[in-house]
């Protein structure tokens, strides 16, 4: 898959597992919306939000690992490691925010 940046995406090897996780997260978010609509206890809602954040972080970690093992490793082998590492560090910085 070619991204808007013109680079080839490597994550689609585990695309089905990724989609399953994202759909589960989507369901969790809808559940939190219902909790808010039902005026549920704040702590219960916050616990669910923490679970959503953890699930999103797990998806990101899996994508990050695939990127490092695939794209970054390939770029290093092909002599483009500095650019790939710079891009990697930029995205890691965004993930930490």
LUMVOZA-323491 format. One record per residue (C-alpha): residue in three letters; x, y, z; residue number from 1. Coordinates in Angstrom, 1 decimal, decimal comma, always signed. Last residue first. Layout:
! LUMVOZA-323491
(atom 'ALA'; (X; Y; Z); NUM)
...
//
This chain:
! LUMVOZA-323491
(atom 'UNK'; (+2,6; +13,1; +23,6); 97)
(atom 'UNK'; (+4,6; +9,9; +23,6); 96)
(atom 'UNK'; (+3,2; +8,7; +20,2); 95)
(atom 'UNK'; (+4,2; +12,0; +18,6); 94)
(atom 'UNK'; (+7,8; +11,5; +19,8); 93)
(atom 'UNK'; (+7,8; +8,0; +18,5); 92)
(atom 'UNK'; (+6,7; +9,3; +15,1); 91)
(atom 'UNK'; (+9,6; +11,8; +15,0); 90)
(atom 'UNK'; (+12,1; +9,2; +16,1); 89)
(atom 'UNK'; (+11,0; +6,8; +13,3); 88)
(atom 'UNK'; (+11,3; +9,5; +10,7); 87)
(atom 'UNK'; (+14,8; +10,3; +11,9); 86)
(atom 'UNK'; (+15,6; +6,6; +12,0); 85)
(atom 'UNK'; (+14,4; +6,2; +8,4); 84)
(atom 'UNK'; (+16,3; +9,1; +7,1); 83)
(atom 'UNK'; (+19,5; +8,0; +8,8); 82)
(atom 'UNK'; (+19,1; +4,4; +7,7); 81)
(atom 'UNK'; (+19,0; +5,0; +3,9); 80)
(atom 'UNK'; (+21,9; +2,7; +3,0); 79)
(atom 'UNK'; (+19,8; -0,1; +1,6); 78)
(atom 'UNK'; (+20,3; -2,3; +4,7); 77)
(atom 'UNK'; (+19,3; +0,6; +6,9); 76)
(atom 'UNK'; (+16,2; +1,2; +4,8); 75)
(atom 'UNK'; (+15,2; -2,4; +5,0); 74)
(atom 'UNK'; (+15,6; -2,5; +8,8); 73)
(atom 'UNK'; (+13,5; +0,7; +9,1); 72)
(atom 'UNK'; (+10,7; -0,6; +6,8); 71)
(atom 'UNK'; (+10,4; -4,1; +8,1); 70)
(atom 'UNK'; (+11,5; -4,8; +11,7); 69)
(atom 'UNK'; (+11,1; -1,1; +12,7); 68)
(atom 'UNK'; (+7,7; -0,7; +10,9); 67)
(atom 'UNK'; (+6,4; -4,0; +12,3); 66)
(atom 'UNK'; (+7,4; -3,0; +15,8); 65)
(atom 'UNK'; (+5,8; +0,4; +15,4); 64)
(atom 'UNK'; (+2,6; -1,1; +14,1); 63)
(atom 'UNK'; (+2,5; -3,5; +17,1); 62)
(atom 'UNK'; (+3,2; -0,7; +19,5); 61)
(atom 'UNK'; (+0,5; +1,5; +18,0); 60)
(atom 'UNK'; (-2,1; -1,3; +18,3); 59)
(atom 'UNK'; (-1,1; -1,8; +21,9); 58)
(atom 'UNK'; (-1,3; +1,9; +22,6); 57)
(atom 'UNK'; (-4,8; +2,0; +21,2); 56)
(atom 'UNK'; (-5,8; -0,9; +23,5); 55)
(atom 'UNK'; (-4,2; +0,8; +26,5); 54)
(atom 'UNK'; (-6,0; +4,1; +25,7); 53)
(atom 'UNK'; (-9,3; +2,2; +25,4); 52)
(atom 'UNK'; (-8,8; +0,5; +28,7); 51)
(atom 'UNK'; (-8,0; +3,9; +30,4); 50)
(atom 'UNK'; (-11,2; +5,2; +28,8); 49)
(atom 'UNK'; (-13,2; +2,3; +30,3); 48)
(atom 'UNK'; (-11,7; +3,1; +33,8); 47)
(atom 'UNK'; (-12,6; +6,7; +33,3); 46)
(atom 'UNK'; (-16,2; +5,8; +32,6); 45)
(atom 'UNK'; (-16,5; +3,7; +35,7); 44)
(atom 'UNK'; (-14,9; +6,5; +37,7); 43)
(atom 'UNK'; (-17,5; +9,0; +36,4); 42)
(atom 'UNK'; (-20,5; +6,9; +37,5); 41)
(atom 'UNK'; (-23,0; +6,5; +34,6); 40)
(atom 'UNK'; (-25,0; +9,3; +33,2); 39)
(atom 'UNK'; (-26,8; +7,0; +30,7); 38)
(atom 'UNK'; (-25,6; +9,2; +27,8); 37)
(atom 'UNK'; (-22,0; +9,1; +29,3); 36)
(atom 'UNK'; (-22,2; +5,3; +29,5); 35)
(atom 'UNK'; (-23,6; +5,1; +26,0); 34)
(atom 'UNK'; (-20,6; +7,1; +24,7); 33)
(atom 'UNK'; (-18,3; +4,9; +26,7); 32)
(atom 'UNK'; (-19,8; +1,8; +25,0); 31)
(atom 'UNK'; (-19,3; +3,5; +21,6); 30)
(atom 'UNK'; (-15,7; +3,9; +22,4); 29)
(atom 'UNK'; (-15,4; +0,3; +23,4); 28)
(atom 'UNK'; (-17,0; -0,8; +20,2); 27)
(atom 'UNK'; (-14,5; +1,3; +18,2); 26)
(atom 'UNK'; (-11,7; -0,3; +20,2); 25)
(atom 'UNK'; (-12,9; -3,8; +19,2); 24)
(atom 'UNK'; (-13,1; -2,6; +15,6); 23)
(atom 'UNK'; (-9,5; -1,5; +15,8); 22)
(atom 'UNK'; (-8,4; -4,8; +17,3); 21)
(atom 'UNK'; (-10,1; -6,8; +14,5); 20)
(atom 'UNK'; (-8,7; -4,4; +11,9); 19)
(atom 'UNK'; (-5,2; -5,0; +13,1); 18)
(atom 'UNK'; (-5,6; -8,7; +13,2); 17)
(atom 'UNK'; (-6,8; -8,6; +9,6); 16)
(atom 'UNK'; (-4,0; -6,3; +8,4); 15)
(atom 'UNK'; (-1,2; -8,4; +9,8); 14)
(atom 'UNK'; (+0,8; -8,3; +6,6); 13)
(atom 'UNK'; (-0,9; -4,9; +6,0); 12)
(atom 'UNK'; (+1,6; -3,1; +8,2); 11)
(atom 'UNK'; (+4,2; -2,7; +5,4); 10)
(atom 'UNK'; (+3,2; +0,7; +4,0); 9)
(atom 'UNK'; (+5,1; +1,9; +1,0); 8)
(atom 'UNK'; (+6,2; +5,5; +0,9); 7)
(atom 'UNK'; (+4,7; +8,2; -1,3); 6)
(atom 'UNK'; (+3,9; +10,4; +1,7); 5)
(atom 'UNK'; (+0,2; +9,9; +1,0); 4)
(atom 'UNK'; (+0,7; +6,2; +1,6); 3)
(atom 'UNK'; (+1,4; +3,4; -0,9); 2)
(atom 'UNK'; (+0,0; +0,0; +0,0); 1)
//
